[in-house]
Amino acid sequence: MENQAQKQGCSSTTSATCKTAELDAPLHTIGFEFDDLSPSSVSGHLFVTPKCCQPFKVLHGGVSALISEALASIGAYLACGMKRVAGIHLSIDHMKSVQLGDLVLAQATPLSSGRTIQVWEVRLWKGDASSMKSEYLISSARVTLVCNLPVPNHLKDASQPFRKYAKL
């Protein structure tokens, strides 16, 4: 079966779009692009399009939650040596809205990297598209994950795209 990255013609390129297609299909679907991946920080950006807006043309809160859970999960996965992780709690506060066409910057960093439990903070900001600098905080999330779960045999190759793109 052809994966999302292969459909995009991403077999030999490392563009941000192809990177996201290989690493996280739901984030790729909404247009999110990864900028940096490491065990200490996962970041990326999203231009707000109709795919990720609620009816009032602002970023849907569920999209902010999706980004938060995904970035924290990837960070925890990298931090625990690419063992399976599972989110067990997500708490998110929305402070301000962003409009259709705005740039959203996202960064996840660990608050606690224990052997079995990790807690990550994920912050989303409205960004300036010309400078890629943050303007103001739009949401803040805390994600708790259980780590070092066994990886089923049929998923042993799941780490390959992460090994390709992450700074380990």
NUBABA-719025 format. One record per residue: residue in three letters; chain; x, y, z of N, C-alpha, C in turn. Coordinates in steps of 0.02 Angstrom, whole numbers. Layout:
resn, chain, n_px, n_py, n_pz, ca_px, ca_py, ca_pz, c_px, c_py, c_pz
ala, A, X, Y, Z, X, Y, Z, X, Y, Z
...
This chain:
resn, chain, n_px, n_py, n_pz, ca_px, ca_py, ca_pz, c_px, c_py, c_pz
met, A, 42, -59, 0, 0, 0, 0, 45, 62, 0
glu, A, 28, 110, -42, 67, 171, -48, 52, 218, 11
asn, A, 105, 245, 42, 93, 291, 98, 87, 363, 73
gln, A, 70, 408, 118, 58, 478, 101, 119, 510, 69
ala, A, 178, 495, 94, 240, 524, 68, 252, 501, -4
gln, A, 240, 437, -18, 249, 412, -86, 200, 444, -134
lys, A, 138, 456, -111, 88, 490, -153, 110, 560, -170
gln, A, 148, 592, -126, 172, 660, -136, 236, 661, -178
gly, A, 263, 603, -197, 325, 601, -235, 385, 617, -191
cys, A, 385, 594, -129, 435, 613, -80, 489, 560, -70
ser, A, 499, 516, -116, 545, 461, -104, 617, 483, -91
ser, A, 641, 537, -121, 711, 554, -112, 722, 627, -91
thr, A, 671, 661, -71, 678, 731, -52, 666, 740, 23
thr, A, 691, 794, 51, 682, 805, 123, 648, 872, 136
ser, A, 604, 893, 92, 568, 955, 104, 524, 948, 166
ala, A, 506, 1005, 195, 464, 1004, 255, 398, 969, 243
thr, A, 369, 979, 184, 305, 946, 168, 314, 871, 165
cys, A, 367, 848, 133, 379, 776, 128, 396, 746, 196
lys, A, 433, 784, 237, 450, 762, 304, 386, 749, 344
thr, A, 340, 797, 341, 277, 789, 378, 236, 731, 351
ala, A, 235, 723, 285, 198, 667, 255, 224, 600, 280
glu, A, 289, 594, 288, 318, 531, 312, 308, 520, 386
leu, A, 306, 574, 425, 305, 567, 498, 235, 566, 529
asp, A, 188, 605, 501, 122, 612, 532, 69, 630, 481
ala, A, 32, 581, 459, -19, 592, 407, -73, 642, 427
pro, A, -100, 640, 488, -151, 690, 505, -124, 762, 503
leu, A, -63, 773, 528, -35, 841, 525, -23, 861, 453
his, A, 1, 815, 413, 12, 830, 342, -54, 850, 308
thr, A, -108, 816, 325, -173, 829, 294, -195, 901, 306
ile, A, -180, 929, 364, -202, 998, 378, -150, 1050, 356
gly, A, -93, 1028, 330, -43, 1074, 305, 13, 1092, 352
phe, A, 18, 1058, 408, 71, 1071, 457, 137, 1048, 427
glu, A, 192, 1084, 442, 258, 1064, 420, 306, 1065, 480
phe, A, 345, 1011, 487, 395, 1007, 540, 455, 1050, 522
asp, A, 482, 1085, 572, 544, 1123, 563, 603, 1087, 596
asp, A, 593, 1062, 656, 647, 1033, 695, 622, 975, 736
leu, A, 660, 921, 739, 642, 863, 779, 703, 840, 818
ser, A, 696, 838, 885, 750, 811, 927, 717, 787, 992
pro, A, 754, 750, 1033, 726, 728, 1097, 713, 785, 1146
ser, A, 738, 845, 1132, 728, 902, 1177, 682, 956, 1149
ser, A, 662, 950, 1086, 618, 1000, 1056, 591, 975, 990
val, A, 526, 986, 979, 495, 971, 915, 457, 1035, 896
ser, A, 470, 1059, 835, 437, 1121, 814, 414, 1117, 742
gly, A, 369, 1162, 725, 344, 1166, 657, 297, 1225, 649
his, A, 265, 1228, 591, 221, 1284, 577, 163, 1262, 533
leu, A, 112, 1305, 532, 51, 1293, 494, 23, 1359, 470
phe, A, 6, 1364, 407, -33, 1421, 383, -107, 1401, 390
val, A, -146, 1444, 421, -216, 1429, 434, -254, 1431, 368
thr, A, -282, 1374, 348, -321, 1367, 286, -392, 1346, 305
pro, A, -437, 1344, 256, -506, 1322, 271, -508, 1251, 301
lys, A, -458, 1209, 286, -457, 1140, 313, -453, 1139, 389
cys, A, -426, 1192, 419, -415, 1190, 492, -452, 1246, 528
cys, A, -503, 1274, 495, -543, 1328, 526, -610, 1302, 549
gln, A, -637, 1335, 599, -706, 1324, 618, -749, 1372, 575
pro, A, -815, 1370, 579, -857, 1410, 534, -845, 1486, 537
phe, A, -815, 1511, 591, -803, 1583, 596, -735, 1603, 568
lys, A, -704, 1558, 530, -640, 1572, 496, -582, 1584, 544
val, A, -583, 1552, 601, -527, 1553, 648, -504, 1480, 658
leu, A, -442, 1473, 681, -414, 1407, 692, -458, 1368, 741
his, A, -475, 1307, 723, -516, 1263, 764, -474, 1241, 824
gly, A, -503, 1243, 884, -468, 1222, 944, -446, 1150, 942
gly, A, -483, 1108, 907, -463, 1038, 900, -400, 1030, 859
val, A, -387, 1076, 813, -325, 1074, 775, -266, 1091, 820
ser, A, -275, 1139, 865, -223, 1155, 913, -209, 1094, 957
ala, A, -260, 1058, 977, -251, 998, 1018, -216, 943, 978
leu, A, -234, 935, 915, -202, 885, 872, -127, 900, 866
ile, A, -110, 962, 852, -40, 982, 846, -3, 969, 912
ser, A, -34, 988, 968, -3, 979, 1033, 11, 906, 1049
glu, A, -39, 864, 1040, -30, 792, 1054, 22, 762, 1008
ala, A, 22, 780, 945, 69, 751, 897, 141, 771, 913
leu, A, 153, 835, 924, 221, 858, 938, 248, 829, 1003
ala, A, 207, 828, 1055, 229, 799, 1118, 242, 724, 1111
ser, A, 201, 689, 1075, 210, 617, 1065, 274, 603, 1027
ile, A, 288, 642, 975, 349, 632, 937, 410, 647, 980
gly, A, 407, 701, 1018, 462, 718, 1063, 475, 663, 1114
ala, A, 422, 638, 1144, 429, 585, 1194, 456, 521, 1162
tyr, A, 433, 506, 1102, 457, 447, 1065, 532, 452, 1053
leu, A, 555, 511, 1032, 627, 520, 1020, 666, 518, 1086
ala, A, 638, 547, 1139, 673, 551, 1203, 680, 483, 1237
cys, A, 636, 436, 1222, 640, 371, 1255, 671, 318, 1209
gly, A, 709, 340, 1160, 744, 292, 1118, 700, 256, 1068
met, A, 648, 289, 1046, 602, 263, 995, 565, 200, 1017
lys, A, 548, 200, 1081, 502, 149, 1106, 432, 178, 1099
arg, A, 382, 136, 1098, 314, 160, 1089, 292, 203, 1148
val, A, 254, 256, 1134, 226, 300, 1185, 151, 305, 1174
ala, A, 116, 326, 1226, 44, 337, 1221, 25, 396, 1265
gly, A, -13, 442, 1236, -37, 499, 1275, -90, 476, 1324
ile, A, -84, 499, 1386, -134, 481, 1437, -171, 541, 1464
his, A, -146, 602, 1449, -182, 662, 1470, -161, 721, 1427
leu, A, -210, 760, 1406, -199, 821, 1368, -241, 877, 1399
ser, A, -208, 931, 1416, -242, 990, 1441, -219, 1050, 1399
ile, A, -267, 1087, 1372, -249, 1143, 1329, -289, 1205, 1346
asp, A, -255, 1261, 1347, -287, 1326, 1358, -279, 1368, 1294
his, A, -334, 1397, 1272, -334, 1440, 1213, -339, 1513, 1237
met, A, -287, 1552, 1222, -286, 1622, 1246, -311, 1671, 1194
lys, A, -291, 1663, 1132, -311, 1708, 1078, -325, 1667, 1016
ser, A, -359, 1698, 969, -375, 1663, 907, -328, 1686, 851
val, A, -324, 1646, 799, -290, 1665, 737, -339, 1655, 680
gln, A, -331, 1696, 629, -379, 1698, 574, -355, 1657, 514
leu, A, -400, 1644, 469, -385, 1613, 405, -328, 1652, 372
gly, A, -275, 1617, 351, -218, 1649, 319, -160, 1664, 366
asp, A, -172, 1663, 432, -118, 1676, 480, -69, 1618, 484
leu, A, -10, 1633, 509, 41, 1583, 521, 39, 1563, 595
val, A, 42, 1498, 608, 46, 1472, 676, 114, 1437, 683
leu, A, 150, 1455, 736, 213, 1423, 753, 201, 1379, 814
ala, A, 231, 1320, 816, 220, 1273, 871, 287, 1245, 895
gln, A, 293, 1237, 961, 353, 1205, 989, 334, 1165, 1050
ala, A, 360, 1104, 1052, 351, 1059, 1110, 418, 1049, 1144
thr, A, 418, 1054, 1211, 479, 1043, 1250, 461, 1002, 1312
pro, A, 507, 960, 1335, 491, 918, 1393, 495, 957, 1458
leu, A, 447, 945, 1501, 449, 971, 1570, 478, 919, 1616
ser, A, 464, 855, 1601, 490, 799, 1640, 499, 740, 1593
ser, A, 559, 711, 1591, 573, 654, 1547, 592, 593, 1589
gly, A, 542, 566, 1623, 554, 506, 1663, 559, 444, 1620
arg, A, 577, 389, 1651, 584, 326, 1615, 517, 298, 1591
thr, A, 464, 308, 1631, 399, 281, 1613, 347, 334, 1599
ile, A, 355, 394, 1626, 308, 448, 1615, 347, 510, 1593
gln, A, 322, 543, 1540, 349, 606, 1519, 293, 658, 1517
val, A, 311, 720, 1531, 264, 776, 1527, 295, 828, 1481
trp, A, 257, 848, 1430, 281, 896, 1380, 236, 958, 1380
glu, A, 267, 1015, 1369, 230, 1078, 1360, 233, 1095, 1286
val, A, 175, 1113, 1259, 172, 1133, 1188, 141, 1202, 1185
arg, A, 176, 1247, 1152, 152, 1316, 1145, 142, 1331, 1071
leu, A, 86, 1364, 1057, 71, 1387, 989, 67, 1463, 990
trp, A, 99, 1494, 941, 99, 1567, 935, 74, 1588, 867
lys, A, 46, 1648, 863, 35, 1679, 798, 103, 1703, 776
gly, A, 120, 1689, 714, 186, 1707, 688, 182, 1759, 633
asp, A, 237, 1793, 624, 245, 1840, 568, 272, 1800, 510
ala, A, 236, 1797, 454, 255, 1755, 398, 320, 1777, 365
ser, A, 336, 1841, 367, 397, 1864, 335, 460, 1849, 375
ser, A, 455, 1849, 441, 514, 1837, 483, 513, 1770, 518
met, A, 456, 1735, 517, 447, 1672, 553, 458, 1681, 628
lys, A, 446, 1741, 654, 453, 1756, 726, 384, 1756, 757
ser, A, 381, 1737, 822, 317, 1736, 856, 294, 1806, 875
glu, A, 228, 1817, 870, 199, 1882, 888, 165, 1878, 956
tyr, A, 122, 1827, 966, 90, 1818, 1031, 67, 1745, 1039
leu, A, 62, 1725, 1102, 42, 1657, 1119, -33, 1648, 1105
ile, A, -51, 1594, 1070, -122, 1581, 1058, -147, 1522, 1100
ser, A, -103, 1473, 1115, -124, 1419, 1159, -64, 1386, 1192
ser, A, -78, 1355, 1248, -27, 1319, 1286, -57, 1253, 1308
ala, A, -20, 1199, 1297, -45, 1133, 1315, 6, 1095, 1356
arg, A, -18, 1049, 1396, 24, 1004, 1433, 0, 934, 1415
val, A, 48, 892, 1394, 32, 824, 1373, 72, 775, 1416
thr, A, 37, 727, 1446, 69, 675, 1486, 67, 610, 1446
leu, A, 125, 577, 1444, 130, 516, 1404, 162, 460, 1444
val, A, 139, 399, 1433, 172, 340, 1461, 222, 317, 1407
cys, A, 282, 299, 1429, 337, 286, 1382, 365, 216, 1390
asn, A, 409, 199, 1343, 445, 136, 1344, 399, 76, 1339
leu, A, 344, 83, 1304, 300, 27, 1291, 332, -18, 1238
pro, A, 319, -82, 1239, 348, -125, 1188, 321, -108, 1118
val, A, 364, -113, 1069, 345, -101, 1000, 326, -169, 969
pro, A, 264, -175, 944, 244, -239, 913, 289, -255, 853
asn, A, 300, -318, 840, 343, -339, 785, 323, -309, 718
his, A, 259, -303, 705, 237, -277, 640, 249, -202, 633
leu, A, 270, -169, 687, 284, -96, 685, 358, -80, 697
lys, A, 401, -129, 692, 472, -118, 706, 503, -66, 659
asp, A, 478, -59, 599, 506, -11, 550, 478, 59, 559
ala, A, 434, 70, 607, 404, 136, 616, 455, 190, 632
ser, A, 512, 171, 658, 562, 221, 677, 602, 247, 618
gln, A, 600, 215, 561, 643, 234, 505, 636, 306, 484
pro, A, 575, 333, 473, 571, 404, 453, 597, 451, 507
phe, A, 590, 433, 570, 615, 475, 624, 691, 475, 626
arg, A, 721, 417, 612, 794, 414, 609, 820, 456, 551
lys, A, 780, 461, 498, 800, 500, 439, 800, 575, 453
tyr, A, 751, 600, 492, 742, 672, 499, 762, 701, 567
ala, A, 763, 661, 619, 775, 688, 687, 849, 700, 700
lys, A, 862, 749, 742, 930, 761, 767, 938, 721, 830
leu, A, 968, 663, 824, 975, 618, 881, 1044, 623, 913
